[in-house]
């Protein structure tokens, strides 16, 4: 067939081929009430590429017919508000039906403070991987420096079967 930008008809990555590529559906319900945001969702994938015992993705032939489902819940609620100051709490949990998925269970609990120039957050996470469990804590602070520029450093402490680790990162936001 005809090709565009160097792609032949059967090599085009934008073709819809459910038998070969599988079908992925993600649906989410969202609800907001009195300073709270709540989400619940589910996803189905009819062709999952599982991870083998060595931590490598299996071949495409082995992945045929592997259907997986995932579900999640998330809640965020303001617990105190005075003027432009706000304190909120959040909780989330998700799970995948396939324990061959790289990460098949995740949970997080956290809190945040926000005012007109600052957003500070503290959270704890748990992740269950095929290779073991991981626990982490994160603290972050986003500071509005000017009307269009803000900076957000973040520090994480991570503990898993391979040891204890720390990570420091920063994001620079520029609004146009």
C-alpha positions, 0 to 999 in steps of 0.5 A: 500500500501507499506510505506516508513519511516513509511508513508503509501501510502495514508499518504505520504505528497509527493503525488500529489492530485490536487482534495484534495490539490488544485493546486498552480501556480506562474509565474513571468516575470523578466527584467533587464536594465541599473542598474534596475531590474523589476518583475511582477507576478501572482499566482493562488491557487485552494484551499485557506484556508480562515481566518474566523471572529475570525482570525482562518483558516477554515476547509479543507471541507470549503476551497474546491472550493475557488480559489484565485489569486494574482499579484505583481509588483516590481522595483529597479533602480540605480539612482546614481553610482560613483565607488563602491558607489551606491544609488538605489530606489525600489517600490513594490505592491501586491494584493490578490483577496480574502479579506479573506486572512490574508494579501491581499494588500501590498506596499513598497517604499524604498531606499538604499546606497551601497559601498564595506563594507556597505549597508544601507536602509530605507523603508516604508511599508503598509499592509492591513489585514482582521483585519485592516491596518498596517504601518511600517518604517524600517532602516537597515545597513549591515556592512562587518566586515571581508572577510567572516563575516558581521552584519546587525542590523535592526530597525522597527517602526510599527503602527496598530489598536493595537498600536505602536510597535518597533522591533530590530533585527540583522543578522549575515552572514558567507560566506564560 
